[in-house]
Amino acid sequence: MRLDYRQALERARTRLGGPQGRLEAELLLAHVLQRPRSHVLAWPEAVLDGEAAARFERLVERRAAGVPMAYLLGEREFWSLRLEVTPDTLIPRPETELLVERALVHLPADHDLRVVDAGTGSGAIALALAHERPRAFVLGVDRCPRALAVAARNRDRLGLVNARFLQGDWLTALRPECLDLVAANPPYVAARDPHLTQGDPAWEPRSALVAGDDGLAALRRLLPQAAACLRPGGWLLVEHGWDQAAAVAELLHRAGLGCVRLHHDLAGRPRVTEARRP
């Protein structure tokens, strides 16, 4: 049966349900057609050919099964940058933009600085900082070569020549006192957290989410390494769970860092803690 855009969208909306069903259907159809969403809305009587209809149906079925929209579309916007994402990378979230905002406070635009994004994934944080601070050299480090390949493609498409990516186990490959700032959105979810089976996290790489039984295992490794790599006066900023602020502050103090400050996201949740090397 041949369907026009209106008919295909209505069938998809019914299949997807929920308040976002119509919007998601429009985005998926635009993706199949390689056209903007405005084209889908402007030409409701245009007919889908058989191949496009089949691709659209497969995407709708996958979305109905719970696959994140970002993975189906292959991209997500972060800090006004359009980034490729794949199932090898965490999906960038709006609340992580707070980490970028706070990092920029400590990165003067007229200075040559060295910055690391530890656990870079798709490169979202590193590329946002490189975009805003062209004089900074920004290094993204990750253990996963497939994630690093995604990050490198994002860098090349955005033309950010001041960003580089390195495979490594956190900051073990870096020399002491070589950095002005470390930013990190490390895994911080406890292994038995029920949210891991709900929504997008159920489909994201577990290694990018889970950090031991209490969610702090990655931070226990990363924070002392970051403290050692920072130059005197350098800053460390980490994203963490809303209920981990006190524990993170204690770990920062143990690593010898001071000026510990907590920042809340737009929803009022404790989200980012920063600290400075004396």
C-alpha positions in Angstrom: 0.0 0.0 0.0 1.3 3.4 -1.0 1.3 6.0 1.7 1.6 9.8 1.6 3.5 11.6 4.3 0.3 12.4 6.2 -0.8 8.8 6.3 2.6 7.5 7.2 2.9 10.0 10.1 -0.5 9.2 11.4 0.3 5.5 11.5 3.6 6.1 13.2 2.1 8.5 15.8 -0.5 5.9 16.7 2.3 3.3 17.0 4.6 5.5 19.1 1.9 7.1 21.3 2.6 9.6 24.0 2.9 13.4 23.8 6.1 13.2 21.7 4.8 10.6 19.3 3.9 13.1 16.5 7.2 15.0 16.8 9.3 11.9 16.8 7.5 10.5 13.8 8.2 13.7 11.9 11.8 13.7 12.8 12.3 10.1 11.8 10.5 10.6 8.5 12.7 13.7 7.8 15.8 11.6 8.6 14.7 8.9 6.1 14.1 11.5 3.4 17.3 13.4 4.3 15.2 16.5 4.3 14.4 19.1 7.0 11.3 18.5 9.1 9.7 21.6 7.5 9.7 19.6 4.2 7.6 16.8 5.8 5.2 19.4 7.1 4.9 21.4 3.9 4.2 18.4 1.6 1.8 16.1 3.4 0.4 14.7 0.2 3.8 13.6 -1.2 4.0 9.8 -1.6 6.7 7.7 0.0 8.4 5.2 -2.3 8.6 1.6 -1.2 12.2 1.7 0.1 11.7 4.9 2.1 8.5 3.6 3.6 10.2 0.4 4.7 13.1 2.3 6.3 10.6 4.6 8.1 8.7 1.6 9.4 11.8 0.0 10.7 12.8 3.1 12.6 9.4 3.5 14.0 9.4 -0.1 15.3 12.8 0.5 16.9 11.7 3.7 18.6 8.5 1.9 19.8 10.9 -0.7 21.3 12.7 2.0 23.2 15.8 2.7 21.2 16.8 6.4 21.9 16.0 8.9 19.2 19.6 10.1 19.3 20.8 6.6 18.2 18.1 6.4 15.5 18.9 9.8 14.1 22.6 9.3 14.7 23.0 12.8 16.2 22.3 15.0 19.2 22.8 18.8 19.7 25.0 19.8 22.6 26.1 23.4 23.3 24.6 24.4 19.9 26.9 21.9 18.2 25.4 19.1 16.1 27.3 15.9 17.2 27.3 12.4 15.8 26.4 9.8 18.5 26.3 6.0 18.3 25.6 3.2 20.7 29.3 3.3 21.5 28.9 6.7 23.1 26.8 8.3 25.9 24.1 10.5 24.6 25.0 14.2 25.6 22.5 15.6 28.0 21.5 19.3 28.5 22.5 19.2 32.2 26.1 18.5 31.2 26.2 22.0 29.6 26.6 23.3 33.2 30.0 21.6 33.3 31.0 23.5 30.1 29.7 26.8 31.5 31.7 26.5 34.7 34.8 25.4 32.8 34.7 28.5 30.6 34.6 30.7 33.8 38.1 29.3 34.5 39.5 29.5 31.0 40.3 33.1 29.9 39.8 33.5 26.2 43.1 35.4 25.8 45.3 32.7 27.3 47.0 29.7 25.8 45.8 26.8 28.0 45.9 23.1 28.1 42.6 21.3 28.9 41.6 17.7 29.2 38.1 16.1 28.9 38.5 12.8 30.8 36.1 10.2 29.4 35.3 12.2 26.3 32.9 9.7 24.6 31.4 11.6 21.6 33.7 14.5 22.4 30.9 16.7 23.5 32.6 18.5 26.4 36.0 18.7 24.6 34.5 20.1 21.4 32.3 22.7 23.2 35.4 24.0 25.1 37.5 24.0 21.9 34.8 25.9 20.1 34.5 28.5 22.8 38.3 28.8 23.4 40.2 28.7 20.1 43.5 29.5 21.9 43.2 26.5 24.2 44.6 23.1 23.3 41.8 20.6 24.3 42.6 16.9 24.7 39.8 14.3 25.0 40.8 11.0 26.5 38.8 7.8 26.5 39.4 4.0 26.7 37.0 3.1 23.9 38.6 3.3 20.4 35.1 3.3 18.8 34.0 6.3 20.9 37.2 8.1 20.0 36.5 7.5 16.3 33.1 9.2 16.7 34.8 12.1 18.6 37.3 12.6 15.8 34.6 12.6 13.2 32.8 15.3 15.1 35.9 17.4 15.4 36.7 17.1 11.7 33.2 18.0 10.7 33.2 21.1 13.0 36.7 22.1 11.9 38.0 22.4 15.5 41.8 22.1 14.9 42.6 22.8 18.5 41.1 19.5 19.7 42.8 16.2 19.8 41.8 12.7 21.1 43.8 10.1 22.8 43.1 6.5 23.9 44.0 6.0 27.5 43.0 4.9 31.0 41.8 8.2 32.5 44.9 10.4 32.9 47.6 7.8 33.4 49.4 8.7 30.2 49.8 12.4 31.1 52.8 13.9 32.9 52.4 15.7 36.2 51.5 19.4 36.3 50.8 19.7 32.6 47.2 20.9 32.6 45.3 24.1 33.4 41.9 22.4 33.7 40.4 18.9 33.8 36.7 18.5 33.0 35.0 15.1 33.4 31.6 13.6 33.2 32.7 10.1 34.4 30.5 7.1 35.1 28.7 7.7 38.4 25.7 5.4 38.5 25.6 2.6 41.1 25.5 -0.9 39.5 22.1 -1.8 40.9 20.4 1.6 40.2 17.0 0.8 38.8 17.3 3.8 36.3 19.7 1.7 34.3 16.8 -0.3 32.9 14.7 2.7 32.0 14.7 5.1 29.1 17.9 6.0 27.3 20.3 4.5 29.9 19.0 1.0 29.1 20.5 1.4 25.6 23.7 3.3 26.4 27.1 1.7 27.0 27.2 0.5 30.5 30.9 1.4 30.9 30.0 5.0 30.4 27.3 4.9 33.2 28.2 2.4 35.9 31.0 2.9 38.5 30.9 0.1 41.0 28.4 -0.6 43.7 28.2 2.9 45.0 28.8 4.9 41.7 32.1 6.4 43.0 34.7 3.9 41.7 35.6 6.0 38.6 35.9 9.2 40.7 38.1 7.5 43.2 40.6 6.7 40.4 40.2 9.9 38.4 40.4 12.6 41.1 43.9 11.8 42.4 45.2 11.5 38.9 43.7 14.8 37.9 45.1 16.6 41.0 48.6 15.3 40.0 48.2 16.5 36.4 47.0 20.0 37.3 49.4 22.9 37.5 49.3 25.0 40.7 46.1 27.1 40.4 44.5 24.7 37.9 40.9 23.6 38.2 39.1 20.3 38.2 35.4 20.1 37.4 33.3 16.9 37.6 29.7 16.1 37.0 28.1 13.7 39.5 24.8 12.3 40.8 22.5 14.6 42.8 23.1 12.6 46.0 26.9 12.3 45.6 27.9 15.9 46.3 29.2 15.3 49.9 31.1 12.2 48.9 32.7 14.0 45.9 33.7 16.9 48.0 35.4 14.6 50.5 37.3 12.8 47.6 38.5 16.2 46.3 39.8 17.2 49.7 41.6 13.9 50.0 43.2 14.5 46.7 44.7 17.8 48.1 42.4 20.2 46.2 40.8 23.3 47.7 38.2 26.0 46.9 35.6 23.2 46.5 32.3 24.6 45.2 29.1 22.9 44.3 26.8 24.1 41.4 23.2 23.1 40.7 21.6 22.5 37.3 18.5 24.2 36.0 16.3 21.8 37.8 17.9 22.7 41.1 19.8 19.4 41.5 23.4 19.3 42.7 25.2 18.5 39.5 28.8 19.8 39.2 31.6 20.2 41.7 34.7 22.2 41.0 38.0 22.4 43.0 41.4 24.1 42.6 44.9 22.9 43.1 46.7 25.2 45.6 
